[in-house]
Amino acid sequence: MNVFKLSQIYGIITSLAVTTVNAQAPTDSSLLTIDRIYNSLEFRREFAPDIQWINGGEAYIMSEPAENGKVREDLVRYDTRIQSRSIFVAADKLVTPGDSIPLSVEKFSLSNDESKILLFTNSSRVWRTNTKGDYWIYDLTSGNLSRLGTRFPSSSLMFAKFSGDNQFVAYVYDYNLYMENLTDGSLTQLTFDGTGNIINGTFDWVYEEEFGCRDGFRWSPSGQHIAFWQLDASSTGIFYMINNTDSVYSRIIPLQYPKVGQPPSACKVGIIHTANGNILWIPISGEETENYIPRMQWINENLLLIQQINRRQNNLKFYTFNIISRELKNIYEEHDTCWVDIAYPDVAISSWDMEDLTVVNKGQEILRLSETGDWRHLYKINLASGMITNLTPGNYDVASYYDATDKYAYFNASPHKSTQRYLYRVSLSGKGDTVRITPSSYEGINLYRISPNGKYAVHTHTSLQSPSTTELISIPDHKRIKILAANAHYKQKISLLKVPVYSFFEVTTTDGITMDGLMIRPPDFDPSRKYPLLFNVYGEAAGQEATDSWRSLWDMMLAQQGYIVIAMDNRGTPCLKGTAWRKSIYGKVGVLNSRDQAMAAKEVMKWSFIDSTRIAVWGWSGGGSMTLNLMFRYPGIYGTGMAVAAVSDMLTYDNIYTERYMGLPAENPEGYSDGAPVNFAKNLQGNLLIVHGTADDNVHYQNAELVINELIKHNKTFTMMAYPNRSHGIYEGKNTRRHLYTLLTNYLFEHCPPGGR
């Protein structure tokens, strides 16, 4: 992000006056301003509704505005193929006792027999997402609406789920598991030792952040057993954040957070017999505190599949546990000299999802992405023998896989352009050709949610030229059935603007590394003039920047004002360029990736239309760290930098993420030291803005203070903005995003002036 210029002082600034960015006359409706982007509904986006497949996908349920004009929404049923519509549950059926307004339903799920609906509402945030709230049951037969957990405080239940026999719902309250009988309302407590240090049925901060683990229990198919995770976080250190603004006295906010070098929370798996409450602990080999258990799922009523990975995350094991014979069997292993991924970060899949492995061939086999070879491929693993079959052989990467029917597996890939994604289908037999399903007319990024029967999908498409559109399609013919989100208003508003020129390029560095790049040029670009250049960087293993997808309006605004904006993907980013590309960063985060970016920037600066005296760089989180490294390590290239929520020293970050890509600090002390921006702060020559939220529970505010102290030590002037009580996303509070981007834009305008010369 970017910052506005404050008075140049040593260290932290004490006051700030925001000047609204409005470089062009406001009457010119073809130009964007900060106010138009962040302070109005002019460019409101349309989002597709969340649909719930039923009958294997032959029908689905979704929310729609109530027909009677009330503020809430009806749950509506559609037959997928013919789109016949009927009210599944009218909003006025969801009025709670003593209230006149229907529930605001945030999520819902159906019992297996589709006789009851579980409604999630009144939610509150836990770490990244709203996973705590109220749950209500609506009985479709009787019309009765009742709240679960009435003895507990409002908005306090987590992860409520129906049992397979439709008789019970289980949920987590205050780190313990409970089971509620839907017939008589009786409540059974299943675990009793949950305290905050002992965590049952959910996870600690770092499991959620780095493994996507939130919901920590699983019903067996019949409902006779519940498998659950238990974490012992009693040895995890406490990091304290401070709230200085909500009272005349400050308030300390404690956060269990395992820093690099600290052992993980001890983790084990228990199986509860729901009839008597007895717990069977599964004796998985290895020390609990030197291993992680990031995934677990039932294969059938008696067989549980458990994934365990060691602390260094270079040895993954699959175990099956038979609850009848009590046999624990290691059926599959992966080893790597670098790391093994549990879930693969990609533009087409959220790295925070906790998806089960797909079970195929009547429960005899599972599917897993793996990059044990030169490329990432989709493999079929036999649960009895451990035999593996590569379903997608070839010199290309599978980006992500979706699901499978009894015949085919569906996955995303782009064998010829790493910047794009398309849907493919392959036979589960391991024989036959791979077939592309996405038509050639959908150039760009294509994401899918496929129905259980494999006959339909929700398809979202975007590209540099087109904001996202979501539609319901049939497959494999990819014919549109219905548009779910056209974004018509947004697209109409965009059509009235002066749109920049978007293009891809490749750049080869002096080290012989060829990187993908995305360039955004001003609408009135003149190659005979020289333009200022802003690099938008990330550069770590969790994200790819130069993709064929719609860019932010802020990027568009900067291009309209006369900037060239460029994003490039260095080695170590999750591009579809093979295993060696992605894993070359191991042990060298901060060193290899910043060199790739800097050497590519030097090549770009040779272009005749680039003004080498006006070069700026900015990034957020890992991109903030990259910005600091580039400003400190390559001061001759970058004149201005804006680092938001940056890690200044990897030793302050969490153990799972950092140790995955850097190894243990005791085994790689030089790598940790060489990759830490704070150790090179003395080299700063240009203009630097540091932005951080003081309530950042991800990249702690201490990172800003550490680098600030180092800059002060070496008498380096800089500009700094702290956002009180804002988290890693810096969005909480009225006007925050508008203020932040005003700050960034003004700072850029002052230190790296816009316009061709």
Secondary structure, DSSP 8 states (H G I E B T S, - for coil): --------BSS------------S-TT-TTS--HHHHHSSSTT--------EEEGGGTEEEEEEE-TT--SSEEEEEEETTT--EEEEE-GGGGB-TT-SSB---SEEEE-TTSSEEEEEEEEEEETTEEEEEEEEEEETTT--EEES-TTS-TT-EEEEEE-TTSSEEEEEETTEEEEEETTT--EEE-----SSSEEESS--HHHHHHH-----EEE-TTSSEEEEEEEE-TTS-EEEEEE-SSSSS-EEEEEE--BTTS---EEEEEEEETTT--EEE---SS-GGGEEEEEEEEEETTEEEEEEEETTS-EEEEEEEETTT--EEEEEEEE-SS---SS--BTTB-TT------EETTTTEEEEEE-SSSS-EEEEEETTT--EEESS-SSS-EEEEEEE-SSEEEEEE-SS-TT-BEEEEEETTS-S--EE-S-TT--SEEEEEE-TTSSEEEEEEEETTEEEEEEEEETTTTEEEEEEE--HHHHHHHHTS---EEEEEEEE-TTS-EEEEEEEE-TT--TTS-EEEEEE---STT---S-SS---HHHHHHHHTT-EEEEEE-TTS--SS-HHHHHTTTT-TTTHHHHHHHHHHHHHTTSTTEEEEEEEEEEETHHHHHHHHHHHH-TTT-SEEEEES--S-GGGSBHHHHHHHH--TTT-HHHHHHH-GGGGGGG--SEEEEEEETT-SSS-THHHHHHHHHHHHTT--BEEEEETT--TT---STTHHHHHHHHHHHHHHHHS--S--
